[in-house]
Amino acid sequence: MRDPSHPGRRFLRAAGISAWVLSGVPAVLMVLSRFEFEGETLTLSPGKFAIWAAAAVAFAAAFWMTSGEAGSERPARASVALLGVQTVTALVMYEIVCTGLETMLLVVVAAQLGLFVRLPVGALWVLLQTCALAWLGVVHWGVVRSVGWALLIALPVAVLAMFASYFAASQARARHALARTNAELKATREILAESRQMADRARISRELHDLLGHHLTALSLSLEAARHLSEGDARQQVERSQELTKLLLSDVREAVRGIRGEAAVDMHRVLAPLIVDIERPRLHLEVPEAFTVSDAERAQALVRCVQEIVTNTVRHARAENLWIEISEDETGIRVVGRDDGQGAGSIRPGQGLTGMRERLSSLGGSVEYESPAGGGFRVRALIPLPDTGS
């Protein structure tokens, strides 16, 4: 299934369906009754109408499938072949009826070329289908009129439609890339902010422990010595001061433990920007409540791992849904990503998956990926905790 709510897809389908309906009106009128066109009465035999109808249905089906890929960052490989079907069927419809309205269908094809092929290929495609249009029209309209119609009307409009779709697709790809980059920058900014806070907390805890803790310990020892040398009321005051000193030292140590316990990266806040601007696939992120990572390097590895899973799915999987589950146990942090996309017959790790493996290996972790027979893609990653000994 494709998301029909995409604005570019809705517009393209509305334009294509309108052109298909308008181009089909003359043929329907010709088979139902006599059709007057430029002072000439036109009719269409049942046999030719059957061929025309088959071509019209084939065009509509192929167009519906290719237009469903509008807005996709990585369209289906069959889209180019389906565009060829649309060109051929539009020319067949033109050859049978030849009112000129069929040219709109070729413009619809040109409007999709910018989405699926490189600009030089699209330009050659438009030129070839225009030449075919001119050649087929000679029998019906004569050389001068057919060539004039093809070069002065069909070709400029088709070129304009192709360039418009090409630049629209380029802008869409740029927006997608910018959205991903912004998400990565936001996540990195959050990690840096959390890392600064962790460093500040660690410094404060060390200073409390090293300075106050050291002096309070020395003071406690001095009071212990004074207690043995004093008697009566003085001894009681020394003992009371020693008790207060031990209590204060305990409070300092508790404060140090509390500060160090707070020195962790809030992964909910860091991971949230990675999925905000992703329209397709739908992302389902499961993260434990109050999930924090005390090591900034491992927090960074977790972010990059999630980011690569999202990017890989968006670019290659053609999936409708992506599920990412993050959990933690005694061995470390586990990340499982799975989608409902087309899968891969053979897995050849690209730079993203290779970089993920290298990053996790440097921390003693691992990553595994597979593409089940039923489709989809699955990634399992393990990031060991600093105290696991991995």
LINLIN-V441864 format. One record per residue. PSI is psi as a letter, one per 20 degrees, with the letter a starting at -180 (none if undefined). D_FIRST is the distance of its C-alpha to the first C-alpha in whole Angstrom. Layout:
PSI,D_FIRST / PSI,D_FIRST
//
This chain:
q,0 / q,4 / o,7 / i,9 / i,12 / p,13 / g,16 / h,16 / g,13 / g,15 / g,18 / g,17 / h,15 / g,18 / g,21 / g,19 / h,19 / g,23 / g,24 / g,23 / g,24 / h,28 / h,28 / i,28 / g,30 / g,33 / g,32 / g,32 / h,35 / h,37 / h,36 / h,37 / a,40 / p,42 / p,40 / p,43 / o,42 / l,44 / j,47 / p,46 / p,45 / q,42 / r,40 / p,38 / q,38 / h,36 / g,36 / h,35 / h,32 / g,30 / g,30 / g,29 / h,26 / g,25 / h,25 / g,23 / g,20 / g,20 / g,20 / g,17 / g,15 / g,15 / g,15 / h,12 / g,10 / h,12 / h,12 / i,9 / i,10 / p,13 / i,14 / p,13 / h,16 / n,15 / r,13 / q,13 / h,16 / i,16 / h,15 / g,19 / h,20 / h,17 / h,19 / h,22 / g,21 / g,21 / g,25 / g,26 / h,25 / h,26 / h,29 / g,30 / h,29 / g,32 / h,34 / g,34 / g,34 / l,35 / i,36 / h,34 / h,31 / i,29 / h,30 / h,27 / h,25 / h,26 / h,26 / g,22 / g,22 / h,24 / i,22 / i,19 / h,22 / i,23 / h,19 / i,19 / r,23 / q,26 / g,28 / h,31 / g,28 / g,27 / g,31 / h,32 / g,29 / g,30 / g,33 / g,33 / h,31 / g,33 / g,36 / h,34 / g,34 / g,38 / g,39 / h,37 / i,39 / g,42 / h,43 / h,42 / i,43 / r,46 / g,46 / g,46 / h,44 / g,41 / g,42 / g,42 / g,39 / g,37 / h,39 / h,39 / g,36 / g,33 / g,34 / g,34 / g,32 / g,29 / g,31 / g,30 / h,27 / g,26 / h,28 / g,26 / h,23 / g,24 / h,26 / g,23 / h,21 / g,24 / h,24 / g,21 / h,21 / h,25 / g,23 / g,21 / g,24 / h,26 / g,24 / g,24 / g,28 / g,29 / g,27 / g,29 / g,32 / g,32 / g,31 / g,34 / g,36 / g,36 / g,37 / g,40 / g,41 / h,41 / g,43 / g,45 / g,46 / g,46 / g,48 / g,50 / g,50 / g,51 / g,54 / g,55 / h,55 / g,57 / g,60 / g,60 / g,61 / h,63 / f,65 / g,65 / g,65 / g,68 / h,70 / h,70 / g,70 / g,73 / h,75 / g,74 / h,76 / g,79 / h,79 / g,79 / g,82 / h,84 / h,84 / h,86 / i,88 / r,89 / r,90 / c,90 / h,88 / g,87 / h,86 / g,84 / h,82 / g,81 / g,80 / g,78 / h,77 / h,76 / g,73 / h,72 / g,71 / h,69 / g,67 / h,66 / h,66 / g,63 / g,62 / g,61 / h,60 / h,57 / h,56 / g,56 / g,53 / g,51 / g,51 / h,50 / h,47 / i,46 / m,45 / q,42 / p,38 / o,36 / h,33 / g,31 / h,32 / h,32 / h,28 / g,27 / h,27 / i,24 / j,21 / g,22 / j,21 / o,18 / h,15 / p,12 / r,11 / p,13 / p,16 / o,18 / p,22 / o,24 / p,28 / q,31 / q,33 / l,36 / o,35 / q,37 / p,38 / i,42 / p,41 / h,40 / g,39 / h,37 / g,36 / g,35 / h,34 / g,31 / g,30 / h,29 / g,28 / g,25 / g,25 / h,24 / g,22 / g,20 / g,20 / h,20 / g,16 / g,15 / h,17 / h,16 / h,14 / l,10 / q,9 / h,8 / q,11 / p,15 / p,18 / p,21 / p,24 / p,28 / r,31 / p,34 / a,37 / h,40 / h,39 / b,37 / p,34 / p,31 / p,27 / o,24 / p,21 / q,18 / r,14 / k,11 / a,11 / i,12 / a,15 / p,19 / g,21 / p,24 / o,24 / o,27 / p,27 / a,27 / h,29 / g,27 / h,27 / g,31 / h,32 / g,30 / g,32 / g,36 / g,35 / h,35 / h,38 / h,40 / j,40 / j,40 / a,37 / r,34 / p,30 / q,28 / q,25 / q,23 / o,20 / r,20 / h,19 / j,16 / r,15 / r,14 / q,18 / p,20 / p,23 / p,27 / q,29 / p,33 / o,35 / q,38 / q,41 / h,44 / j,46 / i,44 / j,46 / none,44
//
